[in-house]
Each structure stands twice: as C-alpha cells, then as structure tokens.
Amino acid sequence: MGETYAAAGVDIAAGGRAVELIKPAVRSTFRDGVLGDIGGFGGLFALPSGYRQPVLVSSTDGVGTKAEVARAAGRFTTIGVDLVAMCVDDLVCQGAEPLFFLDYISVGSLVPERMAELVEGVADGCRQAGCALVGGEMAEHPGVMGDDEFDLVGFAVGVVERDAVVTGAAVSRGDVLVGLHSPNLRSNGFSLARRVLLERAGLSLGGPAWDGADTDLVTELLAPSVIYTPAVLALLAAVEVHGLAHITGGGLPGNLSRILPEGMSATIDTSSWEVPRLFSEIARLGEVDGGEMARTFNMGIGLVAVVPPSQAADACTVLNEAGCAASVIGEVTEGEGPVTLL
C-alpha cells in the first residue's frame, strides 16, 4: 500500500471539520467593511469612509509560553483573547482603531474540537476589540511538534487619520502618567513564571494559587488579558493624549521609554496602585529582585497614557467609565536616564 498524507501525520479531513466548527465564531466578529465570507484565499475588508488621509497600522504577536500552560491544563478557550489583546493594544498606542485580524495556529496533530476552542477565544477577543476576524491558517506539523503541542500567533490591521497618529513627540516635562490597571500577567513573563511556580516551587496547576486563595493556580495563570483598546479609543476622543505605551515584555521601564522624546524621562510611584498577589508570589518563591520583576512583568499596569496635567482627572474618569480601572502613577521629567520606579 502506498504512502498517504494522513499516514505522514496530516489529516486534511480533520482540517475541514475544524473549519466547519469555527465558522459561527468567525462570523460573529464580522463588522462593517467585511467583504465575502469564510473560505476565500484572502480576507477582504473595505477601508472605512470618512477619512481624509487614512493611515494603516499593523501589528503581529503571539501568546508565548502561556500556550504551554493552556496545553498542560487542557484549557484552550481564553488564550485567544490574549492573542488579540497583544496585537490590538499595540495598534491603539498609535491612535488606530483595529479593523481586522488574522490568526495562525500550528499544531502537532489537528483536533477539530480543540481548534474550535482556540478560535472561539480569538473571536471573543475580536468582539471585545471591535475588529473582524477575516482569515487565518491551521497548520499541522507532525514530527516537528508533539501531538498535543500548538502555537498561536496573530496579525491585526487598524486605521488612523494621519494627523491623529500618536507618536509620543508631544510628550513634555510635567505630563502625567495615567496607568491602566492589569489584574494578571496578561501574556508576558510566562517563561519565568512557569520556572518559578511550577519547576522551582513545585506548585500544582490545580492547587491554590497561594495560601488562602479562592482560585487555583491555573485559573490565575490563564486569566485572559484585559483588552484596553475600546477604553483608549474613548480616551482619545475625550482628552489630549501625548503618548501611549503598551506594557508588555520589558515592563514599565522598557516600554514607557520607547515613547519618551530625547531629553525626557519619567518617574513612577509604585505605591500608587495595588500590585496583584500573583506577582508578589513569583518574586517571593523565586527570590526574584525588584528590578528583574519590573523588567519582566507588567506588575499590574498594562498600558500607560501620557496626558497634560490639567486633563489627568478627566482621563481617569473616562477610562473608569469605559470599564477600565485607571489611576495617576507618575509624571514625565527632564533627563536622559532610565525610567525611575520609586
């Protein structure tokens, strides 16, 4: 008997079943601008009308080793939200409204039901962000990945008026830093978190997240990212915003410094918000010093808006009314040094 693709580990029929399972989730994200339906060789999207000089903004990202936690726990419905958050919250930092999204899922062995769970998470994230899931790819990699291994990456495109692009160039001394709170790790620092919690401390995913916790560790680790985009778009429409920084890998020091003009630095008061317990547990169990924690994790602040001091109170009000907890966490200062955490 001759060889077949299925014998080599690629099941085309399973791929077809997976596509059928994800169709309702994908269609639930469609918005004005989507042309056509699932199944084309490319996703079609009409550029919105009303823009004088529209600029397209793009971003791509993944969920990193948070995927390994999902795999180990057999829970696949939330990390798609993280994927969307990582991409669209980058777009909005340049003032862009996300329009559409594409995902790429590679697996060792394609299980249609698992694929449907992953895509449902992506669709959930797209609905929260207000963008359409217009396409994607499922790739089976037998012999390269284990049967239950997978990776999840995405790509987003947004639009902004040319004269409304947020670059950070307007940031000046005395501007106020408004921090948008993050209740969890989002999708960053999981290699260190897993090493400390699961390997060094030997904690069980099914056990309490910490002594006296009401939730188990896996629920804390797989809690989906807040998607800040809708709240930030409301902020941009209400107050003057000089800069926006998405706090991902590199933490507050690494990401805030990306939008500070030459000659500007920033001071952050770390006592101005409550750091979620999971971060302190990682620091304690891993004996991780404060500098390493700040460079690796968001430490409870997932995005920072830089606004004039006269508009800081209004900015916090707008964000809180949009469902995103926010508070003043610092200010812009003169200097060439690194961002200072007090």
C-alpha positions as CSV (number, residue, x, y, z in Angstrom):
1,M,0.0,0.0,0.0
2,G,1.3,3.4,-1.0
3,E,2.0,6.2,1.4
4,T,-0.6,8.9,2.1
5,Y,-0.6,12.4,3.6
6,A,-2.7,11.1,6.6
7,A,-0.1,8.3,7.2
8,A,2.6,11.1,7.3
9,G,0.5,12.8,10.1
10,V,-1.5,15.4,8.3
11,D,-5.3,14.9,8.3
12,I,-6.9,17.0,5.7
13,A,-10.4,15.8,6.7
14,A,-9.8,16.9,10.3
15,G,-8.9,20.3,8.9
16,G,-12.1,20.5,7.0
17,R,-14.1,19.6,10.1
18,A,-12.3,22.2,12.1
19,V,-13.2,24.9,9.6
20,E,-16.8,24.0,9.8
21,L,-16.7,24.2,13.6
22,I,-15.2,27.6,13.7
23,K,-17.4,29.3,11.1
24,P,-20.1,30.5,13.6
25,A,-17.4,32.1,15.9
26,V,-15.6,33.8,13.0
27,R,-18.9,35.2,11.5
28,S,-19.8,36.5,15.0
29,T,-16.9,39.0,14.6
30,F,-18.0,40.5,11.3
31,R,-18.4,44.3,11.2
32,D,-19.0,46.9,8.5
33,G,-16.2,46.6,6.0
34,V,-16.0,42.8,5.8
35,L,-16.5,41.6,2.2
36,G,-17.2,38.0,1.4
37,D,-17.2,35.0,3.8
38,I,-15.0,32.3,5.1
39,G,-13.2,30.2,2.6
40,G,-11.5,32.6,0.2
41,F,-7.8,32.7,-0.4
42,G,-7.6,36.1,1.3
43,G,-9.8,38.1,3.7
44,L,-11.4,41.2,2.1
45,F,-12.0,44.4,4.0
46,A,-13.2,47.8,2.6
47,L,-11.3,50.8,4.1
48,P,-13.8,52.8,6.1
49,S,-15.1,56.0,4.5
50,G,-14.8,59.5,6.0
51,Y,-11.0,59.6,6.4
52,R,-9.1,62.5,4.8
53,Q,-5.7,60.8,5.0
54,P,-6.1,57.3,6.4
55,V,-3.0,55.6,7.6
56,L,-3.0,51.8,8.1
57,V,-1.3,50.5,11.2
58,S,-0.3,46.8,11.6
59,S,0.9,44.6,14.4
60,T,1.7,41.0,14.9
61,D,2.3,39.0,18.1
62,G,1.8,35.7,19.9
63,V,0.9,34.3,23.3
64,G,4.4,33.0,24.1
65,T,4.7,30.2,26.6
66,K,1.3,30.9,28.1
67,A,0.3,28.4,25.4
68,E,2.2,25.7,27.4
69,V,0.1,26.4,30.5
70,A,-3.1,26.1,28.4
71,R,-1.8,22.8,26.9
72,A,-0.9,21.3,30.2
73,A,-4.2,22.3,31.7
74,G,-6.3,21.3,28.7
75,R,-7.9,24.7,28.7
76,F,-8.0,26.4,25.3
77,T,-10.8,28.9,25.4
78,T,-9.1,32.0,26.8
79,I,-5.7,32.5,25.3
80,G,-7.2,33.6,22.0
81,V,-8.3,36.7,23.9
82,D,-4.7,37.3,25.0
83,L,-3.6,37.0,21.3
84,V,-6.0,39.7,20.2
85,A,-5.1,41.9,23.1
86,M,-1.4,41.8,22.4
87,C,-2.0,42.9,18.8
88,V,-4.8,45.5,19.0
89,D,-3.4,47.2,22.1
90,D,-0.2,47.8,20.1
91,L,-2.3,49.4,17.3
92,V,-4.2,51.7,19.6
93,C,-1.0,53.0,21.1
94,Q,-0.6,54.9,17.8
95,G,-4.2,56.0,17.9
96,A,-5.5,53.4,15.5
97,E,-8.9,51.7,15.6
98,P,-8.5,48.0,14.8
99,L,-10.3,46.9,11.7
100,F,-9.5,43.2,11.1
101,F,-7.5,40.3,12.5
102,L,-6.0,37.1,11.2
103,D,-4.7,34.2,13.2
104,Y,-2.2,31.4,12.6
105,I,-2.4,28.1,14.6
106,S,0.3,25.4,14.3
107,V,-0.3,22.0,15.9
108,G,1.4,18.7,16.1
109,S,-1.9,16.9,15.4
110,L,-5.1,18.7,14.5
111,V,-8.0,18.0,16.8
112,P,-11.0,19.9,15.4
113,E,-12.7,20.5,18.8
114,R,-9.5,21.9,20.3
115,M,-9.1,24.1,17.3
116,A,-12.7,25.4,17.7
117,E,-11.9,26.3,21.3
118,L,-8.8,28.2,20.4
119,V,-10.6,30.2,17.6
120,E,-13.6,30.9,19.9
121,G,-11.1,32.7,22.2
122,V,-9.8,34.7,19.3
123,A,-13.3,35.5,18.2
124,D,-14.2,36.6,21.7
125,G,-11.2,39.0,21.7
126,C,-12.1,40.4,18.3
127,R,-15.7,41.1,19.5
128,Q,-14.3,42.9,22.6
129,A,-11.9,44.9,20.4
130,G,-14.5,45.7,17.7
131,C,-12.5,44.1,14.9
132,A,-13.4,41.4,12.4
133,L,-11.7,38.0,12.2
134,V,-11.3,37.8,8.4
135,G,-9.0,34.8,8.0
136,G,-6.4,32.5,9.4
137,E,-4.4,29.4,8.9
138,M,-4.3,26.0,10.6
139,A,-1.0,24.1,10.0
140,E,-0.3,20.5,11.1
141,H,3.4,19.9,11.8
142,P,3.8,16.1,12.5
143,G,7.3,15.2,13.5
144,V,8.2,18.8,14.3
145,M,5.7,19.3,17.2
146,G,4.3,16.8,19.6
147,D,0.7,15.7,19.1
148,D,-0.7,18.0,21.8
149,E,1.7,20.9,21.2
150,F,0.5,24.1,19.5
151,D,1.4,27.7,18.9
152,L,-0.9,30.7,18.4
153,V,0.1,33.9,16.7
154,G,-1.9,36.8,15.1
155,F,-1.9,39.8,12.9
156,A,-4.0,42.9,13.2
157,V,-4.6,46.0,11.0
158,G,-6.1,49.3,12.1
159,V,-6.6,52.8,10.7
160,V,-6.0,56.3,12.0
161,E,-6.1,59.7,10.5
162,R,-2.6,60.8,9.5
163,D,-2.7,64.0,11.7
164,A,-4.1,61.9,14.7
165,V,-1.2,59.4,14.8
166,V,0.1,59.2,18.4
167,T,3.9,59.1,18.4
168,G,5.0,60.5,21.8
169,A,6.6,63.5,20.1
170,A,4.2,65.8,22.1
171,V,5.3,64.4,25.5
172,S,6.8,67.1,27.7
173,R,8.1,67.7,31.2
174,G,5.3,67.7,33.7
175,D,2.9,65.5,31.7
176,V,1.1,63.0,33.9
177,L,1.3,59.2,33.5
178,V,-2.1,57.5,33.8
179,G,-1.8,53.8,34.3
180,L,-4.5,51.3,33.1
181,H,-4.6,48.5,35.6
182,S,-3.9,44.9,34.8
183,P,-5.3,42.2,37.1
184,N,-2.9,39.5,35.8
185,L,0.2,38.6,33.9
186,R,-1.6,39.1,30.5
187,S,0.8,37.2,28.1
188,N,4.2,38.2,29.3
189,G,6.8,36.7,31.5
190,F,5.4,33.2,31.4
191,S,8.8,31.5,31.0
192,L,9.9,33.0,34.3
193,A,6.5,32.5,36.0
194,R,6.5,28.8,34.9
195,R,10.1,28.3,36.0
196,V,9.4,29.7,39.5
197,L,5.9,28.4,40.2
198,L,5.9,25.1,38.5
199,E,9.5,24.0,38.5
200,R,11.2,25.7,41.4
201,A,8.3,25.8,43.9
202,G,6.7,22.7,42.5
203,L,3.1,24.1,42.7
204,S,0.3,22.2,41.1
205,L,-1.8,23.9,38.5
206,G,-4.9,22.5,40.2
207,G,-3.8,23.7,43.6
208,P,-4.5,27.0,45.3
209,A,-2.8,30.0,43.6
210,W,-1.3,30.9,47.0
211,D,-2.1,30.2,50.6
212,G,-5.8,31.1,51.2
213,A,-6.5,31.9,47.6
214,D,-10.1,31.4,46.4
215,T,-8.9,30.3,42.9
216,D,-6.5,27.6,41.7
217,L,-3.2,28.4,40.1
218,V,-4.2,27.6,36.6
219,T,-7.2,29.9,36.7
220,E,-4.9,32.8,37.8
221,L,-2.3,32.0,35.1
222,L,-4.9,31.6,32.3
223,A,-7.0,34.6,33.2
224,P,-7.4,36.5,29.9
225,S,-5.8,39.8,29.2
226,V,-7.8,43.0,29.6
227,I,-8.3,44.4,26.1
228,Y,-7.7,48.1,26.6
229,T,-8.5,49.3,23.0
230,P,-12.1,50.4,23.5
231,A,-11.3,52.4,26.6
232,V,-8.3,54.0,24.9
233,L,-10.3,54.9,21.9
234,A,-12.8,56.6,24.2
235,L,-9.9,58.4,25.9
236,L,-8.5,59.6,22.6
237,A,-11.9,61.1,21.7
238,A,-12.2,62.9,25.0
239,V,-8.9,64.3,26.1
240,E,-5.5,65.4,24.7
241,V,-3.2,62.3,24.7
242,H,0.5,62.9,24.1
243,G,1.7,59.3,24.2
244,L,0.6,55.7,24.8
245,A,2.7,52.7,25.8
246,H,1.6,49.1,25.9
247,I,3.3,47.4,28.8
248,T,4.4,44.0,27.6
249,G,7.9,42.4,27.6
250,G,10.3,44.8,29.1
251,G,7.8,46.0,31.7
252,L,7.2,49.6,32.5
253,P,10.8,50.8,32.2
254,G,11.3,49.2,28.8
255,N,8.1,50.2,27.2
256,L,7.5,53.6,28.6
257,S,11.0,54.7,27.5
258,R,10.0,53.9,23.8
259,I,7.7,56.9,23.7
260,L,9.7,59.5,25.6
261,P,11.4,62.1,23.4
262,E,15.1,62.8,23.7
263,G,15.9,64.6,27.0
264,M,12.8,63.3,28.7
265,S,12.5,60.6,31.4
266,A,9.7,59.6,33.8
267,T,9.2,58.8,37.5
268,I,6.7,56.2,38.6
269,D,5.3,55.9,42.1
270,T,4.8,52.1,42.5
271,S,2.7,52.7,45.7
272,S,0.0,54.4,43.6
273,W,-1.7,51.1,42.6
274,E,-2.2,47.7,44.1
275,V,0.1,45.1,42.6
276,P,-1.8,41.8,42.1
277,R,-0.8,39.0,44.5
278,L,0.5,36.6,41.8
279,F,3.4,39.0,41.1
280,S,4.5,39.0,44.8
281,E,4.2,35.2,44.9
282,I,6.6,34.9,41.9
283,A,9.0,37.3,43.5
284,R,8.9,35.5,46.9
285,L,9.1,31.9,45.6
286,G,11.8,32.7,43.0
287,E,13.7,35.2,45.0
288,V,13.4,37.5,42.0
289,D,14.6,41.0,42.8
290,G,12.5,44.1,42.1
291,G,14.4,45.2,39.0
292,E,14.0,41.8,37.4
293,M,10.3,41.7,38.2
294,A,9.8,45.2,36.7
295,R,11.7,44.3,33.5
296,T,9.8,41.1,33.0
297,F,6.2,41.7,34.1
298,N,3.6,44.4,33.9
299,M,3.3,44.5,37.7
300,G,-0.3,45.5,37.5
301,I,-0.2,48.2,34.8
302,G,-0.9,47.1,31.3
303,L,-0.9,50.3,29.4
304,V,0.1,53.9,30.2
305,A,-1.4,57.1,28.8
306,V,0.6,60.3,28.9
307,V,-1.6,63.4,29.2
308,P,-1.3,67.1,30.2
309,P,-1.7,67.6,34.0
310,S,-4.8,69.6,33.5
311,Q,-6.5,66.6,31.9
312,A,-5.3,63.8,34.2
313,A,-8.5,63.7,36.3
314,D,-10.7,63.7,33.2
315,A,-8.6,60.9,31.7
316,C,-9.1,58.7,34.7
317,T,-12.8,59.4,34.7
318,V,-13.2,58.5,31.0
319,L,-11.2,55.3,31.4
320,N,-13.0,54.2,34.5
321,E,-16.4,54.9,32.9
322,A,-15.3,52.8,30.0
323,G,-14.8,49.9,32.3
324,C,-11.0,50.1,32.7
325,A,-9.6,50.8,36.1
326,A,-7.0,53.6,35.9
327,S,-5.1,56.0,38.1
328,V,-2.3,58.5,38.1
329,I,1.0,56.7,38.6
330,G,3.7,59.2,37.8
331,E,5.0,62.1,35.7
332,V,7.4,63.0,32.9
333,T,10.6,64.6,34.0
334,E,13.6,66.1,32.3
335,G,16.7,63.8,31.9
336,E,18.4,61.2,29.8
337,G,18.3,58.5,32.4
338,P,16.1,55.4,32.6
339,V,12.5,55.4,33.8
340,T,12.7,55.6,37.6
341,L,10.5,53.4,39.8
342,L,10.0,54.7,43.3
